[in-house]
Amino acid sequence: MQAILHRGRPGLLARLRALLLGEPDVEATDPLADAELVMRRHGSAILRLAYSYLHEMGEAEDVLQDTLLRYLQKAPSFASATHEKAWLLRVAANLSKNRLSYRQRHPQQELDENLPIPESNGEESLVWECVHALPVAYREVVHLYYYEEYTTREIAGILGRREATVRSQLFRAREKLRQMLKEEYDFEE
């Protein structure tokens, strides 16, 4: 049992146990300090990605919290900061998709349909409203490409898709956005 706990980078429970027992050969990092550092580095990116899926800040905050819990449970080791961010974003994307899937299987009624709608602040909000109206597969690649500034290769790695698929989805998303904005502004060709 002891060999399992000390193989590779120890998990959260093994590190806590070692810290409590005062074992010197175990990495003496504080898991909560690790989570705090991850939150400062990548928390806003995780929150933005989750919000792009869920369109509700409360839900996005829950995904952020669940992502950090997964980080603490798994205590993964990363080759670089970009690998760490990609892992966290992938976990957040999967958790967001799980929530969307749950919503489809278990529809909920709104508490109050007379809630005020926030005012639009110009063209940028219109564009993001159109982005949020895209299907999930298109919305996620648009968000990662334009907002997080990942390359198509990096997006393919994060989402577990082929790079050609990501490029096709970006192309189709742009076409859909062009049509949506064309209808909104009633441009003439």
N, C-alpha and C positions, 0 to 999 in steps of 0.2 A: 504494500500500500504506500509506504514511504517513497518508493522509487517512482510511482505514478505521480505523486504530488510534486516531485522535484524534477521531472523530465521537461526540458525546454524552459520557457519562461513560465514560472508558476502562475496558476490561476488565482483569482481573487481570494477564494477561501484558503488556499495553501499559503498565500502571502500573509493573510491576516493571522492564520494559525502560527506561522513562523515568527511573525512580529510579537504575538502574545507570549510565545515560548522563548523568545530571545535567541532564536537560532541565527548564528552569524553568516552562514553560507547562503542564505536566501536573499535575493534582491530586496533591499530595504526601502523600497519606494512606498509612499502612502497612496493607496488606490484612490482615495478621494481627491488627493492633489492631482493625480493623473486625470481624473474626470474633470476637475476644474480647469486644467490646462487645455484639454480637448474642447471643453465648452467655450473657452475664450478664443481658441483658434478657429473652430469650425461651427460653433453654435448657430451663428446667423445664416450660414450657408445651408445647414440642415433645416433650419426653420423655414427659409425661403423655398427650398425644394418641397418640403411637406405642404406648405401653403399652396404652392402651384398645383399640387394634386388635389388637395382637400377643400380649398377656398374658405376655410374657417380657421381663424387664428387659434381658437381653443384646441381644435383637433390637431393643428400643426404643432402646438406646444406639447401636446400629449405624445406625438411622434418623436419630438426632440427628446423628451424625457425617456421614452422607451428605447430610443437609440443609445442614449448614454447608459441605460441599464444593461443593454446588450453588450456594450463596450466593457462595463465592469464585470459582467458575468463571464465573458469570453477571454478578457485580458489578452487580446492578440498582440503579437509583435509585428512591427511594420518595417519595411526596408527604407522608407522615406516618409516625409511629411505628406507628399502627394498620394502615396499609397494609403496612408492613414485616412486622408480626406475622402479618397475614392471609396474605401471600405465603409466609412460612416455614411456617405451619401447613398451607397447601395443598400445598406441596412435601412436607412430612412425611406428610400423609394419602395422597398419591399413592404415595410410596415404601412406606408401610405396606401399602397395597392391593396393590402389586406383589409384596411379600413374601408376602402371603396367597395371592395367585394362584399364585406359584411353589410354595408349600407344597402347594396342591391338586394341581398338576401333577406334583410330585415328592415324594411322601410319604416321611417319614423315620421310622425306628424309634427309640424311646427307648433311651438307653444303659442306664438302670437303672429298672425299674418299681417298685422298693422304696424310692424316695426318700421321705423324710418329708414329709407335707403340713403346711403351716403352720396353726397353730390359728386358728380364727375368733375375732374380737374383737367379737362382738355383732351388733346389728341392722344397723349401717352396713355391715359386711362382707357380710352377707347380701344387702343391697340391691345392692351393687356386684357381687357374684357373679351376681345376676340380670341386672344391666345387661350384664355381660360375656357372658351367655348369649344375649343378643339378637342378631338378624342384624346384620351390619355397618352397613347403612344406618341402622338405628334406633340402634345403639350410638354411632355417630359424632355424630348430632344431639343425643342425650342428653348426651354428654360435652361437646360445645361449648356447649350451652345451660346446663346446670346447673353444670358444673365450671369452664369458661372464662368463663361468664357473657356469652356473645354473644347478641345479639337474633336473631330468626328471619331478619331481613333480612341481617344480617352473615353468618350461617351459610350462607344461600343464596349469597352472594357467594363465600365461602371454598370451598364444595363445588361451585359451578357448577350449582346447581339453582334452580328457581323457589321463591319464598318460600312459596307455597301448598303446594308439595311438602314443604318442611321442616316446616311446621305440621302437615300430615297425618302425616308420619313421627313427629313428637313425640307426636301424639295416639295413634297406633297403638302406639308404644313404651310410653306410659303404660298403655294398656289391657293390653298383654302383661305389663308389670311387675305391674300390679294382680292379674292372674290368677295369675302365678307366686307372688307373695307371699301371695295368698289361699290357694293350695294349701299353701304352706309353713306358714302359721300356722293354717290350717283355720278361717278366720273364718266366722261364720254371717251371712247377710244379713238 
